[in-house]
Amino acid sequence: MNITIESVHFDTAERLEDFINQKVGKLDQFSDSIIGAEVTLRLDKAETSENKVAEIELDIPGSNLFAKKQSKTFEESVDQACEALRKQLIKRKEKLKAK
């Protein structure tokens, strides 16, 4: 799977990129049809401390899956978005089996 990481208005640390590659790479376990993933990280201008936003889009034949999460750290946002995508992949797999 090809993982593209884009950060808006800041540079990501190598440690964060490794974390993202590891988390998003684990989604391969739930579907072998994932072509790629596009991860976008940005700082929201909200006044709260929960201003780190992670958006992940999985490129899958037929339809793309998308998750967007916001929290106090990018790691937490990526973790939550990956969990949401994992649930979507499982649901999609069950629908395909039912047909």
PAMAR-922522 format. One record per atom (N, C-alpha, C, O): atom name; x, y, z. Coordinates in pm, 1 decimal. Layout:
N
+------+----------+----------+----------+
: atom :        u :        v :        w :
+------+----------+----------+----------+
:   CA :        X :        Y :        Z :
...
+------+----------+----------+----------+
END
This chain:
99
+------+----------+----------+----------+
: atom :        u :        v :        w :
+------+----------+----------+----------+
:    N :     84.6 :   -117.5 :      0.0 :
:   CA :      0.0 :      0.0 :      0.0 :
:    C :     89.2 :    123.7 :      0.0 :
:    O :    188.4 :    131.2 :     72.4 :
:    N :     51.7 :    219.0 :    -81.9 :
:   CA :    125.7 :    344.5 :    -91.7 :
:    C :     62.2 :    446.9 :      3.0 :
:    O :    -55.7 :    479.5 :    -11.2 :
:    N :    139.1 :    497.4 :     98.5 :
:   CA :     88.0 :    592.6 :    197.3 :
:    C :    149.7 :    729.7 :    171.1 :
:    O :    271.8 :    745.2 :    172.5 :
:    N :     63.6 :    829.2 :    147.2 :
:   CA :    106.8 :    966.3 :    124.3 :
:    C :     68.9 :   1050.1 :    245.8 :
:    O :    -46.7 :   1050.5 :    288.1 :
:    N :    166.8 :   1121.2 :    301.9 :
:   CA :    141.9 :   1204.1 :    419.5 :
:    C :    161.3 :   1350.4 :    380.9 :
:    O :    266.2 :   1389.4 :    329.5 :
:    N :     58.4 :   1429.9 :    406.8 :
:   CA :     64.0 :   1573.2 :    376.8 :
:    C :     33.6 :   1650.6 :    504.6 :
:    O :    -65.6 :   1624.2 :    572.5 :
:    N :    119.2 :   1745.3 :    536.1 :
:   CA :     94.9 :   1830.4 :    653.0 :
:    C :     75.4 :   1973.5 :    603.9 :
:    O :    153.6 :   2024.3 :    523.5 :
:    N :    -29.0 :   2036.6 :    653.2 :
:   CA :    -65.1 :   2170.6 :    608.8 :
:    C :     -4.9 :   2274.4 :    703.3 :
:    O :    -38.6 :   2277.7 :    821.7 :
:    N :     82.6 :   2357.8 :    652.1 :
:   CA :    144.9 :   2470.1 :    723.8 :
:    C :    239.0 :   2430.0 :    837.2 :
:    O :    263.3 :   2510.4 :    927.1 :
:    N :    291.6 :   2309.9 :    835.4 :
:   CA :    395.1 :   2271.0 :    931.3 :
:    C :    467.1 :   2147.7 :    877.5 :
:    O :    417.0 :   2080.0 :    787.8 :
:    N :    584.8 :   2119.0 :    932.8 :
:   CA :    662.7 :   2002.1 :    892.8 :
:    C :    642.2 :   1891.7 :    994.9 :
:    O :    647.0 :   1915.6 :   1115.5 :
:    N :    619.1 :   1769.7 :    945.5 :
:   CA :    600.3 :   1657.8 :   1037.3 :
:    C :    735.3 :   1602.0 :   1079.7 :
:    O :    830.8 :   1600.6 :   1002.0 :
:    N :    741.6 :   1557.1 :   1202.0 :
:   CA :    862.8 :   1492.8 :   1253.1 :
:    C :    869.4 :   1351.3 :   1196.4 :
:    O :    766.8 :   1290.6 :   1165.7 :
:    N :    990.0 :   1300.5 :   1183.3 :
:   CA :   1008.8 :   1165.2 :   1130.5 :
:    C :    939.6 :   1062.5 :   1219.3 :
:    O :    885.6 :    963.2 :   1170.5 :
:    N :    941.5 :   1087.3 :   1350.6 :
:   CA :    877.5 :    996.6 :   1445.5 :
:    C :    726.5 :    987.6 :   1418.7 :
:    O :    668.4 :    879.3 :   1425.8 :
:    N :    664.0 :   1101.0 :   1388.1 :
:   CA :    521.0 :   1104.5 :   1358.3 :
:    C :    491.5 :   1032.1 :   1227.1 :
:    O :    392.5 :    959.7 :   1217.0 :
:    N :    576.8 :   1051.4 :   1127.0 :
:   CA :    558.5 :    982.1 :    999.5 :
:    C :    570.1 :    831.1 :   1017.0 :
:    O :    492.4 :    756.1 :    958.0 :
:    N :    666.3 :    785.8 :   1097.4 :
:   CA :    680.5 :    642.5 :   1124.9 :
:    C :    556.3 :    588.1 :   1194.4 :
:    O :    509.0 :    479.3 :   1161.5 :
:    N :    503.5 :    663.9 :   1290.5 :
:   CA :    382.6 :    623.9 :   1362.7 :
:    C :    264.5 :    609.7 :   1265.4 :
:    O :    189.2 :    512.5 :   1272.0 :
:    N :    249.5 :    707.1 :   1175.8 :
:   CA :    139.9 :    704.0 :   1078.6 :
:    C :    154.6 :    584.8 :    985.1 :
:    O :     57.5 :    513.6 :    959.6 :
:    N :    276.2 :    562.3 :    933.4 :
:   CA :    299.5 :    448.1 :    844.4 :
:    C :    267.2 :    316.4 :    913.1 :
:    O :    210.3 :    226.1 :    851.8 :
:    N :    303.5 :    305.4 :   1040.3 :
:   CA :    276.7 :    183.2 :   1115.8 :
:    C :    126.0 :    163.1 :   1134.7 :
:    O :     74.4 :     54.4 :   1108.9 :
:    N :     55.6 :    267.1 :   1179.6 :
:   CA :    -88.3 :    256.8 :   1206.9 :
:    C :   -168.5 :    230.9 :   1079.7 :
:    O :   -252.5 :    141.0 :   1076.2 :
:    N :   -142.8 :    308.8 :    976.5 :
:   CA :   -218.4 :    294.2 :    852.2 :
:    C :   -181.8 :    162.4 :    783.7 :
:    O :   -267.4 :     98.5 :    722.5 :
:    N :    -56.5 :    122.0 :    793.7 :
:   CA :    -13.4 :     -4.7 :    735.4 :
:    C :    -85.0 :   -124.8 :    793.6 :
:    O :   -104.3 :   -225.1 :    724.8 :
:    N :   -124.7 :   -115.9 :    919.9 :
:   CA :   -196.5 :   -226.3 :    984.3 :
:    C :   -335.4 :   -248.3 :    924.6 :
:    O :   -393.1 :   -355.7 :    941.5 :
:    N :   -389.3 :   -149.4 :    855.7 :
:   CA :   -522.0 :   -163.9 :    795.1 :
:    C :   -521.4 :   -267.1 :    682.6 :
:    O :   -627.1 :   -317.1 :    644.0 :
:    N :   -403.1 :   -299.3 :    629.8 :
:   CA :   -390.6 :   -403.3 :    527.1 :
:    C :   -442.0 :   -538.2 :    575.7 :
:    O :   -482.5 :   -621.7 :    494.9 :
:    N :   -440.8 :   -560.3 :    706.6 :
:   CA :   -487.8 :   -687.0 :    763.2 :
:    C :   -636.6 :   -708.8 :    735.8 :
:    O :   -682.2 :   -823.0 :    729.0 :
:    N :   -712.0 :   -601.0 :    720.2 :
:   CA :   -856.9 :   -611.0 :    708.9 :
:    C :   -906.4 :   -610.6 :    565.2 :
:    O :  -1023.2 :   -640.3 :    540.1 :
:    N :   -819.5 :   -577.5 :    470.7 :
:   CA :   -856.3 :   -580.4 :    329.4 :
:    C :   -729.9 :   -583.8 :    244.9 :
:    O :   -638.1 :   -504.4 :    265.5 :
:    N :   -725.7 :   -677.0 :    148.8 :
:   CA :   -607.6 :   -682.7 :     62.4 :
:    C :   -629.0 :   -599.0 :    -64.1 :
:    O :   -542.4 :   -595.2 :   -151.6 :
:    N :   -744.3 :   -532.1 :    -73.7 :
:   CA :   -770.7 :   -452.1 :   -193.4 :
:    C :   -737.2 :   -303.8 :   -175.6 :
:    O :   -769.8 :   -222.9 :   -262.4 :
:    N :   -673.0 :   -267.2 :    -64.9 :
:   CA :   -636.4 :   -127.1 :    -43.0 :
:    C :   -519.7 :    -91.1 :   -135.2 :
:    O :   -413.1 :   -152.4 :   -129.2 :
:    N :   -541.4 :      8.2 :   -219.4 :
:   CA :   -437.8 :     50.8 :   -313.2 :
:    C :   -343.6 :    150.7 :   -246.8 :
:    O :   -221.6 :    140.9 :   -260.0 :
:    N :   -401.3 :    246.3 :   -175.6 :
:   CA :   -319.5 :    349.1 :   -112.9 :
:    C :   -396.4 :    424.2 :     -6.5 :
:    O :   -516.7 :    405.5 :     11.4 :
:    N :   -324.1 :    509.2 :     63.6 :
:   CA :   -384.8 :    591.1 :    168.5 :
:    C :   -327.8 :    731.7 :    160.0 :
:    O :   -208.2 :    751.0 :    138.1 :
:    N :   -415.0 :    828.4 :    177.6 :
:   CA :   -373.7 :    968.0 :    178.6 :
:    C :   -404.4 :   1024.5 :    316.5 :
:    O :   -520.2 :   1029.2 :    358.1 :
:    N :   -300.6 :   1067.2 :    387.0 :
:   CA :   -315.7 :   1120.0 :    522.5 :
:    C :   -287.2 :   1270.1 :    518.6 :
:    O :   -182.7 :   1313.3 :    469.9 :
:    N :   -381.3 :   1348.4 :    570.4 :
:   CA :   -364.0 :   1493.7 :    577.8 :
:    C :   -368.8 :   1535.7 :    723.4 :
:    O :   -464.5 :   1505.9 :    795.0 :
:    N :   -264.5 :   1605.1 :    766.5 :
:   CA :   -257.4 :   1655.9 :    903.6 :
:    C :   -263.3 :   1807.8 :    899.5 :
:    O :   -197.2 :   1871.6 :    817.6 :
:    N :   -343.5 :   1865.0 :    989.3 :
:   CA :   -348.5 :   2011.0 :    994.6 :
:    C :   -386.1 :   2057.0 :   1134.3 :
:    O :   -446.5 :   1983.6 :   1212.5 :
:    N :   -348.9 :   2179.5 :   1162.9 :
:   CA :   -384.8 :   2242.9 :   1289.5 :
:    C :   -510.3 :   2325.3 :   1267.0 :
:    O :   -513.3 :   2413.7 :   1181.4 :
:    N :   -613.1 :   2296.0 :   1344.1 :
:   CA :   -736.1 :   2372.9 :   1337.5 :
:    C :   -716.7 :   2499.8 :   1419.5 :
:    O :   -645.9 :   2497.5 :   1520.1 :
:    N :   -776.7 :   2607.5 :   1379.3 :
:   CA :   -757.2 :   2733.0 :   1451.8 :
:    C :   -856.5 :   2748.8 :   1566.4 :
:    O :   -886.5 :   2860.5 :   1608.5 :
:    N :   -906.2 :   2638.5 :   1615.7 :
:   CA :  -1000.3 :   2643.2 :   1727.6 :
:    C :   -928.7 :   2691.5 :   1853.4 :
:    O :   -807.2 :   2677.3 :   1866.5 :
:    N :  -1003.5 :   2747.1 :   1942.6 :
:   CA :   -946.6 :   2800.4 :   2066.7 :
:    C :   -919.5 :   2690.5 :   2169.3 :
:    O :   -855.3 :   2715.6 :   2271.3 :
:    N :   -967.9 :   2569.3 :   2143.1 :
:   CA :   -947.3 :   2460.2 :   2237.7 :
:    C :   -812.0 :   2395.2 :   2214.3 :
:    O :   -745.5 :   2421.2 :   2114.1 :
:    N :   -772.5 :   2310.6 :   2307.9 :
:   CA :   -645.3 :   2239.4 :   2292.5 :
:    C :   -659.6 :   2123.5 :   2194.7 :
:    O :   -559.3 :   2071.4 :   2145.8 :
:    N :   -782.7 :   2082.5 :   2165.6 :
:   CA :   -806.1 :   1972.9 :   2071.0 :
:    C :   -811.5 :   2029.0 :   1929.4 :
:    O :   -917.4 :   2032.6 :   1866.6 :
:    N :   -695.7 :   2072.8 :   1880.2 :
:   CA :   -692.4 :   2138.1 :   1749.9 :
:    C :   -609.1 :   2063.4 :   1646.0 :
:    O :   -579.7 :   2118.2 :   1539.7 :
:    N :   -570.7 :   1939.4 :   1675.2 :
:   CA :   -493.0 :   1860.2 :   1579.4 :
:    C :   -588.8 :   1770.0 :   1501.7 :
:    O :   -657.6 :   1686.5 :   1560.4 :
:    N :   -592.8 :   1787.3 :   1369.5 :
:   CA :   -687.3 :   1715.4 :   1285.1 :
:    C :   -611.8 :   1619.0 :   1193.9 :
:    O :   -512.4 :   1655.5 :   1131.1 :
:    N :   -660.9 :   1495.2 :   1188.1 :
:   CA :   -606.6 :   1394.8 :   1096.5 :
:    C :   -719.5 :   1347.6 :   1005.8 :
:    O :   -825.9 :   1307.3 :   1052.8 :
:    N :   -694.9 :   1353.0 :    875.9 :
:   CA :   -790.4 :   1303.6 :    777.3 :
:    C :   -721.1 :   1192.2 :    699.5 :
:    O :   -610.3 :   1210.2 :    648.9 :
:    N :   -786.9 :   1077.5 :    690.7 :
:   CA :   -729.1 :    964.0 :    618.6 :
:    C :   -830.0 :    915.5 :    515.6 :
:    O :   -946.2 :    890.1 :    547.5 :
:    N :   -783.7 :    903.1 :    391.0 :
:   CA :   -867.8 :    849.9 :    284.7 :
:    C :   -800.7 :    725.0 :    228.7 :
:    O :   -685.3 :    729.1 :    186.0 :
:    N :   -874.3 :    614.0 :    229.3 :
:   CA :   -822.9 :    488.7 :    174.8 :
:    C :   -874.7 :    471.8 :     33.0 :
:    O :   -994.5 :    484.9 :      8.0 :
:    N :   -784.9 :    442.8 :    -59.3 :
:   CA :   -820.8 :    419.8 :   -198.8 :
:    C :   -847.3 :    270.9 :   -217.7 :
:    O :   -756.1 :    188.4 :   -212.5 :
:    N :   -974.4 :    239.0 :   -239.7 :
:   CA :  -1016.5 :    100.0 :   -255.8 :
:    C :  -1098.2 :     91.5 :   -384.3 :
:    O :  -1179.8 :    179.9 :   -410.3 :
:    N :  -1078.7 :    -12.5 :   -465.3 :
:   CA :  -1158.9 :    -25.2 :   -587.2 :
:    C :  -1308.8 :    -24.6 :   -554.7 :
:    O :  -1354.2 :    -94.8 :   -464.3 :
:    N :  -1383.0 :     54.7 :   -628.8 :
:   CA :  -1527.0 :     62.5 :   -605.9 :
:    C :  -1566.7 :    185.5 :   -527.2 :
:    O :  -1657.1 :    258.6 :   -567.7 :
:    N :  -1500.7 :    209.1 :   -415.8 :
:   CA :  -1532.3 :    327.5 :   -335.3 :
:    C :  -1417.0 :    357.0 :   -241.0 :
:    O :  -1343.5 :    266.8 :   -200.7 :
:    N :  -1402.2 :    482.6 :   -206.9 :
:   CA :  -1299.0 :    522.1 :   -111.3 :
:    C :  -1359.9 :    533.2 :     27.3 :
:    O :  -1477.3 :    567.2 :     41.4 :
:    N :  -1280.9 :    504.9 :    129.0 :
:   CA :  -1325.0 :    519.6 :    267.2 :
:    C :  -1254.3 :    640.5 :    326.1 :
:    O :  -1138.7 :    667.8 :    293.6 :
:    N :  -1324.2 :    713.0 :    413.2 :
:   CA :  -1270.5 :    837.3 :    467.1 :
:    C :  -1300.7 :    847.7 :    615.8 :
:    O :  -1408.7 :    810.0 :    661.2 :
:    N :  -1203.9 :    899.3 :    691.3 :
:   CA :  -1224.8 :    926.3 :    834.0 :
:    C :  -1151.3 :   1054.4 :    869.9 :
:    O :  -1040.5 :   1080.0 :    822.8 :
:    N :  -1215.3 :   1133.8 :    954.3 :
:   CA :  -1156.1 :   1259.8 :   1000.7 :
:    C :  -1176.0 :   1267.0 :   1151.2 :
:    O :  -1288.5 :   1256.7 :   1200.2 :
:    N :  -1066.8 :   1284.7 :   1224.3 :
:   CA :  -1073.9 :   1292.0 :   1370.1 :
:    C :   -991.7 :   1409.6 :   1420.1 :
:    O :   -893.3 :   1449.9 :   1358.1 :
:    N :  -1034.2 :   1463.6 :   1533.7 :
:   CA :   -968.7 :   1579.9 :   1594.1 :
:    C :   -946.6 :   1551.9 :   1742.1 :
:    O :  -1036.8 :   1505.0 :   1811.5 :
:    N :   -825.2 :   1581.0 :   1790.0 :
:   CA :   -794.5 :   1559.4 :   1931.9 :
:    C :   -676.8 :   1647.4 :   1974.3 :
:    O :   -638.1 :   1740.2 :   1903.2 :
:    N :   -620.5 :   1616.3 :   2092.2 :
:   CA :   -512.0 :   1697.8 :   2148.5 :
:    C :   -377.2 :   1673.6 :   2081.5 :
:    O :   -293.4 :   1763.6 :   2076.7 :
:    N :   -355.6 :   1551.3 :   2029.1 :
:   CA :   -228.7 :   1519.5 :   1963.6 :
:    C :   -255.7 :   1456.6 :   1826.9 :
:    O :   -362.2 :   1399.2 :   1803.9 :
:    N :   -158.7 :   1468.1 :   1737.0 :
:   CA :   -174.2 :   1405.8 :   1606.0 :
:    C :   -177.6 :   1253.9 :   1618.5 :
:    O :   -250.3 :   1187.0 :   1545.0 :
:    N :    -99.5 :   1199.6 :   1710.9 :
:   CA :    -98.4 :   1054.1 :   1729.9 :
:    C :   -237.3 :   1003.8 :   1767.2 :
:    O :   -284.6 :    903.8 :   1713.3 :
:    N :   -301.6 :   1073.6 :   1859.2 :
:   CA :   -435.9 :   1033.9 :   1902.9 :
:    C :   -536.9 :   1048.0 :   1788.5 :
:    O :   -623.9 :    962.5 :   1771.7 :
:    N :   -525.6 :   1154.4 :   1711.1 :
:   CA :   -615.7 :   1175.6 :   1597.3 :
:    C :   -598.5 :   1065.8 :   1493.1 :
:    O :   -697.1 :   1012.8 :   1441.8 :
:    N :   -473.8 :   1031.3 :   1461.7 :
:   CA :   -446.3 :    925.4 :   1364.1 :
:    C :   -498.0 :    791.8 :   1416.4 :
:    O :   -557.9 :    714.7 :   1341.5 :
:    N :   -475.3 :    764.5 :   1543.6 :
:   CA :   -521.4 :    640.6 :   1605.3 :
:    C :   -673.5 :    627.9 :   1595.1 :
:    O :   -724.7 :    522.1 :   1558.6 :
:    N :   -745.2 :    734.5 :   1627.0 :
:   CA :   -891.7 :    733.2 :   1621.3 :
:    C :   -941.7 :    718.4 :   1477.4 :
:    O :  -1038.6 :    646.7 :   1452.5 :
:    N :   -876.7 :    785.5 :   1383.7 :
:   CA :   -916.1 :    776.0 :   1243.0 :
:    C :   -892.3 :    634.7 :   1189.4 :
:    O :   -974.3 :    582.7 :   1113.8 :
:    N :   -781.1 :    572.6 :   1228.0 :
:   CA :   -752.0 :    435.1 :   1185.1 :
:    C :   -854.5 :    338.0 :   1242.6 :
:    O :   -895.9 :    243.9 :   1174.9 :
:    N :   -895.2 :    360.2 :   1366.4 :
:   CA :   -997.3 :    275.5 :   1428.6 :
:    C :  -1130.5 :    289.1 :   1353.9 :
:    O :  -1199.3 :    189.6 :   1331.5 :
:    N :  -1166.4 :    410.6 :   1315.9 :
:   CA :  -1289.4 :    432.9 :   1239.9 :
:    C :  -1281.7 :    363.7 :   1103.4 :
:    O :  -1379.9 :    304.9 :   1058.1 :
:    N :  -1166.4 :    370.6 :   1038.5 :
:   CA :  -1148.8 :    304.7 :    909.0 :
:    C :  -1150.4 :    152.9 :    923.4 :
:    O :  -1201.4 :     82.8 :    836.1 :
:    N :  -1095.2 :    102.4 :   1032.4 :
:   CA :  -1098.1 :    -42.3 :   1057.3 :
:    C :  -1242.7 :    -90.7 :   1064.5 :
:    O :  -1277.1 :   -193.4 :   1006.0 :
:    N :  -1326.9 :    -17.0 :   1136.0 :
:   CA :  -1469.0 :    -53.2 :   1146.9 :
:    C :  -1537.5 :    -46.7 :   1010.6 :
:    O :  -1619.5 :   -132.5 :    978.0 :
:    N :  -1503.8 :     55.2 :    930.9 :
:   CA :  -1562.1 :     67.5 :    797.3 :
:    C :  -1519.6 :    -48.7 :    707.7 :
:    O :  -1600.3 :   -100.9 :    630.8 :
:    N :  -1392.2 :    -89.2 :    717.6 :
:   CA :  -1342.4 :   -201.0 :    636.8 :
:    C :  -1412.6 :   -331.4 :    673.9 :
:    O :  -1449.0 :   -409.8 :    586.2 :
:    N :  -1431.5 :   -354.3 :    803.6 :
:   CA :  -1499.3 :   -476.1 :    848.8 :
:    C :  -1643.8 :   -476.3 :    799.9 :
:    O :  -1693.0 :   -578.6 :    752.2 :
:    N :  -1711.8 :   -363.0 :    811.4 :
:   CA :  -1850.6 :   -351.0 :    767.3 :
:    C :  -1861.1 :   -375.0 :    616.6 :
:    O :  -1952.7 :   -443.0 :    570.4 :
:    N :  -1767.1 :   -318.9 :    540.6 :
:   CA :  -1765.5 :   -335.7 :    395.0 :
:    C :  -1742.5 :   -482.0 :    357.5 :
:    O :  -1805.5 :   -534.4 :    265.7 :
:    N :  -1652.1 :   -546.4 :    429.4 :
:   CA :  -1621.0 :   -687.1 :    403.0 :
:    C :  -1743.0 :   -775.4 :    429.8 :
:    O :  -1771.0 :   -868.1 :    353.8 :
:    N :  -1815.9 :   -746.0 :    538.9 :
:   CA :  -1936.0 :   -822.7 :    571.9 :
:    C :  -2044.3 :   -803.5 :    466.0 :
:    O :  -2115.3 :   -898.3 :    432.5 :
:    N :  -2057.7 :   -682.6 :    413.3 :
:   CA :  -2156.3 :   -656.5 :    308.0 :
:    C :  -2122.3 :   -734.9 :    182.0 :
:    O :  -2210.8 :   -790.6 :    117.0 :
:    N :  -1993.4 :   -739.2 :    147.6 :
:   CA :  -1951.4 :   -811.3 :     27.7 :
:    C :  -1972.9 :   -961.2 :     42.6 :
:    O :  -2007.7 :  -1028.7 :    -54.3 :
:    N :  -1952.5 :  -1014.3 :    163.7 :
:   CA :  -1974.8 :  -1156.9 :    188.0 :
:    C :  -2122.6 :  -1192.0 :    178.5 :
:    O :  -2157.5 :  -1301.9 :    135.4 :
:    N :  -2209.6 :  -1099.7 :    218.2 :
:   CA :  -2353.4 :  -1124.5 :    218.9 :
:    C :  -2410.7 :  -1132.6 :     77.4 :
:    O :  -2516.6 :  -1191.9 :     57.0 :
:    N :  -2342.1 :  -1074.0 :    -19.4 :
:   CA :  -2393.4 :  -1074.2 :   -158.1 :
:    C :  -2374.7 :  -1205.7 :   -226.6 :
:    O :  -2412.7 :  -1220.8 :   -342.7 :
+------+----------+----------+----------+
END
